[in-house]
Amino acid sequence: REIHVHYVLLIHCNTNRLQSAKRDLWEK
């Protein structure tokens, strides 16, 4: 279970990064 939770958190962080990158592109 611990590994699964870590995997989900990792994906969540990556998703946030992608959203942030899209915002930067749109703002520019």
Secondary structure, DSSP 8 states (H G I E B T S, - for coil): -HHHHHHHHHHHHHHHHHHHHHHHHHH-
